[in-house]
Structure formats: C-alpha cells, structure tokens
Amino acid sequence: MLDRRFFDVNIVVQGIANEPAANTTAGTQYIVGPNPTGAFEDVASDTLARYDGSAWTFVPAKEGSLEVLNVLNIETGEILGNDGSDWIVISTFTGSGTIAPVLDIVGTGTELPVTAAEGDKFLNTADGKLYTATAENTWNAGVATAEGDRYVSSNDFKVYENNGSSIEVAGNIPNGGFFLADDCVYVRNDDSLVKADVSEEVTEIHALTATDVQNKSFTLSRAIAAGKEQDVMLSVCGLIQVVGTDYIATGNVISWANKGLDNASLRAGDTFVVRYSK
C-alpha cells in the first residue's frame, strides 16, 4: 500500500550538501550544508538550492511560505520541516530514493516492441534513442538522448542513464523505493509505479533576470490550473504578496505591470517563491 505521508511532500531535495554533485541535471535541488563550497560558496547553510540546467537559484529556508513546507530528502528518506532556525526530521520512510531526478518513466530494451499504444515511450538501450508511438503499433524515428539523461524503466524498475557513450544501469528502484520525475514523487508499489503527488500543487523558485524586470513578468514551468488563479501564493524578498492587487497570475505567467509590485523597485536576482495548483 502506498505510504500516504508522500502526499504531504512539497519539495524534494537530493540531500544536504556543501557542494552539488558533478554533472548535476536540471531539476536537482539541495539543502545547502554547514560548510558551503564550489557552486554553493558564500551561500548560507540551510538554504534551498535549485538547478535549472544552467544556473543555481537559492532561497533562504525562512523566506515567505517556505517555513511550512515539508521537504523530502531523497538521499535519506526523511521528511524535513523548518522550525524557523533549523531543519528537523518530521518522519522517515523505509524506502530509498534515486541519485538524481529522472526525465520520464518508459519501457526499455534493445528492440522496439511490436505492439504499442499511441503515446507510449521506449528507450532503446542499444542505440540510445527514445522512441514515441505516434499511433497504435507505430513508432517514430526516435530522438537521441543526451549525456546525463536518466529514465526509470517500467519493465524492470531500474534507472537507465546516458553516460556519454552508451546507456547504462545507474540504479534500481526497490519495492517501496521512490524517485523524482517531472516534479512529482513516484513510488514503486510491488509491480507498479504510483504517482504520489495527488495534491497537484507545486512550489517553484524563480530568480528574476534583467529581462523579467524589464517585462515585469516571468514564466512558470507549469500552467496554473484553470479556476485556481486566485489561490496562488507568492512571496518575493521574504514578503508575501496579494494576488490581483500586487500581481496577476494567468496561465503560466506571473506579471505585475500596473500592480503593487510595480512600485517595489525589483532587481535582477530578486527571488520569487510561487506555490500553485498545476
């Protein structure tokens, strides 16, 4: 049976680390350790760090609504909460997590399956390509995967990774084990993989760019669920803002032209924390 404690998880981190692992993939998140160095040098310990594929964004644990979030440490299987001064263990799982986020859950093997439903995906471990069925029993020509790309197999529950020259097994998902894919936590429940993110809520960290400041807007990674625009929670520079008064949330865009935040003298690097239903 799926452990319902997963339903309370808001953010997943790879662990508490003084510096990130080499070849970090987009979507990776950490809690910065007590002796930061490398990419985390000069960053305060206990800060949340997120990598978008090219740069790190850092948010203090106490900023805005982050104090009340439950954070799953995928390295230890612990759910952490912040009491205002430190991260404390709220609960512990018996399962184990993967090393880094995966891109998708796919079938795997060395030959394309004869049968497929439209939308099925298959990672060919022989040629390193990801294939998608465009119609019943019809596969496309495949797309080459890139070094560092990782997938979980729906056939054998293993993690497959492109190591730059071939596809290799990078780990195994044991029964009760969990992993992160597409910003959601998945758990192996016997012979199935179950999505545990039933709340459909996501917390997103965004550091403003110069273009964002000029446009007075930025784009979220997901679209806000229709009818849920007024339920968006947003804080910037540690201050919680009021939707409709200080900013507008529409589709996957946060904007503040002619709204309260227009008078806030925002600068590149200012950090937004947005929680919304996707």
C-alpha positions in Angstrom: 0.0 0.0 0.0 1.2 3.5 -0.9 2.6 5.4 2.1 0.3 8.4 2.5 3.0 10.5 4.0 4.2 11.2 0.5 1.0 13.2 0.0 2.4 15.9 2.3 5.7 16.4 0.4 6.1 19.8 -1.3 9.7 19.8 -2.3 12.2 17.0 -3.0 15.9 17.5 -2.4 18.8 15.2 -3.2 20.3 15.7 0.2 22.1 18.2 2.4 25.4 19.0 0.7 28.2 21.5 0.9 28.5 21.5 -2.9 26.5 19.8 -5.6 27.5 16.6 -7.3 29.3 16.8 -10.7 27.2 16.7 -13.8 24.1 17.9 -12.0 20.9 17.6 -14.0 18.2 20.2 -14.4 15.6 20.0 -11.6 18.1 18.9 -8.9 17.6 20.5 -5.5 19.6 20.5 -2.3 19.7 21.9 1.2 23.0 23.7 1.4 25.2 22.2 4.1 27.1 23.8 7.0 30.4 24.3 5.0 29.4 25.5 1.5 32.0 25.5 -1.2 32.2 25.3 -5.0 28.9 26.4 -6.6 27.5 26.9 -3.0 30.4 29.0 -1.8 29.2 32.1 0.2 25.6 30.7 0.3 24.1 30.5 3.8 23.7 27.0 5.2 20.2 25.5 5.3 19.3 27.5 2.1 17.3 25.7 -0.6 19.2 25.4 -3.9 17.6 24.5 -7.3 19.4 23.9 -10.6 17.6 24.9 -13.8 20.1 23.3 -16.2 22.4 26.4 -16.4 22.4 28.2 -13.1 21.5 27.8 -9.4 18.8 29.6 -7.6 19.0 30.0 -3.8 16.1 30.7 -1.3 16.6 31.0 2.4 14.5 28.4 4.3 12.5 31.0 6.2 11.6 33.1 3.1 7.9 33.6 2.6 5.8 30.4 3.0 8.8 28.1 2.8 8.9 27.7 6.6 5.8 25.5 6.5 6.8 23.3 3.6 7.6 19.6 4.0 10.8 18.6 2.2 11.7 15.0 1.3 15.4 14.3 1.5 15.6 11.6 -1.2 19.1 10.6 0.0 17.9 9.6 3.5 14.2 9.0 3.0 13.4 11.7 5.7 10.7 14.3 5.5 12.1 17.6 6.9 10.4 20.7 8.2 11.9 24.0 9.2 11.2 25.4 12.7 12.4 28.8 11.8 16.0 28.1 12.7 16.9 24.6 11.6 15.7 21.7 9.5 14.2 18.9 11.7 13.1 15.4 10.8 9.3 15.0 10.8 9.1 11.5 9.5 11.2 8.7 8.0 10.5 6.3 5.2 11.9 2.8 4.9 12.2 3.1 1.1 15.2 4.6 -0.7 15.5 7.2 -3.5 17.4 7.6 -6.7 20.6 9.6 -7.1 19.1 12.4 -9.2 15.8 13.3 -10.9 14.8 11.2 -14.0 13.2 12.6 -17.1 10.4 10.1 -17.6 9.1 6.6 -17.0 9.5 4.5 -20.1 9.7 1.0 -21.4 13.3 -0.3 -22.1 15.0 -2.9 -24.2 17.2 -3.4 -27.2 14.4 -3.8 -29.8 11.2 -1.8 -30.3 8.1 -3.7 -29.1 5.8 -4.9 -31.8 2.7 -3.6 -30.0 2.2 -0.1 -28.6 -0.5 2.4 -27.8 -0.3 6.0 -29.1 1.9 8.0 -26.7 3.9 5.0 -25.4 7.6 5.7 -24.9 10.5 3.3 -25.3 14.2 3.8 -24.5 16.3 1.6 -26.8 19.4 0.8 -24.7 21.2 -0.4 -27.9 21.1 2.8 -29.9 20.5 5.3 -27.1 17.3 6.8 -28.7 14.0 7.5 -27.1 11.1 6.4 -29.3 7.4 7.5 -29.1 4.4 5.7 -30.6 2.6 8.1 -32.9 -0.3 5.7 -33.4 -1.2 2.2 -32.5 1.8 -0.1 -33.2 3.6 2.8 -35.0 6.8 4.2 -33.7 8.6 7.4 -34.7 12.2 7.5 -35.9 13.5 8.1 -32.3 15.3 11.0 -30.7 18.9 10.7 -29.5 19.3 11.1 -25.7 21.9 13.4 -24.3 24.7 12.6 -21.8 23.2 12.7 -18.3 19.7 11.9 -19.4 18.1 9.5 -17.0 14.9 7.3 -17.2 13.1 4.8 -15.0 12.1 1.6 -16.7 8.5 0.4 -16.4 9.8 -3.1 -17.3 12.4 -3.8 -14.6 12.2 -0.7 -12.3 15.8 0.2 -13.0 17.3 3.7 -13.6 19.0 4.0 -17.0 21.4 6.8 -17.8 23.3 8.1 -20.9 26.9 8.1 -19.8 28.1 9.8 -22.9 28.9 6.7 -24.9 26.2 4.2 -24.0 23.1 3.6 -21.9 24.0 2.1 -18.5 22.0 1.0 -15.4 22.6 3.7 -12.8 20.4 2.2 -10.0 17.5 0.1 -9.0 14.1 1.1 -7.6 13.3 -1.4 -4.8 9.8 -2.1 -3.7 8.8 0.9 -1.6 11.6 3.0 -3.2 10.8 6.4 -4.5 12.2 8.8 -7.2 11.5 12.2 -8.7 10.2 12.6 -12.3 8.5 15.7 -13.8 8.5 17.4 -10.4 6.4 14.6 -8.9 7.3 11.9 -6.4 6.8 8.3 -7.7 6.8 5.2 -5.5 7.3 1.6 -6.6 4.3 -0.3 -5.2 5.1 -4.0 -5.9 4.8 -4.3 -9.7 3.6 -0.8 -10.4 4.8 2.8 -10.2 2.4 5.1 -8.4 2.4 8.9 -8.6 2.3 10.3 -5.1 1.7 13.9 -5.9 -2.1 13.8 -5.5 -2.4 17.4 -4.4 -1.2 18.7 -7.9 0.5 21.6 -6.1 4.0 22.7 -6.9 6.3 25.2 -5.3 8.6 27.0 -7.7 11.6 29.1 -7.0 12.4 31.8 -9.6 15.3 34.3 -9.6 14.4 37.4 -11.7 16.5 38.1 -14.8 17.1 41.5 -16.3 14.5 40.6 -19.0 12.0 39.7 -16.3 12.5 43.0 -14.6 12.1 44.9 -17.9 9.0 42.9 -18.9 7.5 43.0 -15.4 6.7 39.3 -15.7 8.2 35.8 -15.7 7.1 32.4 -16.9 6.3 29.4 -14.6 7.4 25.9 -15.6 3.7 24.8 -15.5 0.3 26.3 -16.3 -1.8 27.3 -13.3 -4.9 25.1 -13.1 -8.0 26.8 -14.6 -10.0 28.4 -11.8 -7.1 28.3 -9.3 -5.5 31.6 -10.3 -6.8 33.4 -7.1 -5.3 30.6 -4.9 -1.7 31.2 -6.0 0.6 32.0 -3.1 3.6 34.2 -3.9 6.4 35.8 -1.9 9.3 38.0 -3.0 12.3 39.1 -1.0 10.6 37.5 2.0 7.3 39.3 1.7 4.0 37.6 0.8 2.1 39.4 -1.9 -1.7 39.6 -2.7 -2.8 38.1 -6.0 -4.9 40.6 -8.0 -3.6 43.5 -6.0 0.2 43.1 -6.2 0.4 40.8 -9.2 -1.7 38.8 -11.7 -1.4 35.1 -12.3 -2.6 33.9 -15.7 -1.9 30.7 -17.5 1.8 30.1 -16.7 2.7 33.8 -16.3 3.2 36.0 -13.2 3.0 39.7 -14.1 2.9 42.9 -12.1 2.7 45.8 -14.6 0.5 48.5 -13.1 0.1 46.4 -9.9 1.5 46.8 -6.4 4.8 45.1 -7.2 5.4 47.7 -10.0 6.4 50.1 -7.2 8.8 47.6 -5.5 12.0 48.5 -7.4 12.6 44.9 -8.2 16.1 44.0 -9.5 17.7 41.1 -11.3 18.4 38.4 -8.7 15.4 39.1 -6.5 13.8 35.7 -5.7 10.2 34.8 -6.1 8.6 31.7 -4.4 5.4 30.7 -6.0 3.0 27.9 -4.9 0.2 27.0 -7.2 -2.0 24.2 -8.4 -0.9 22.8 -11.8 
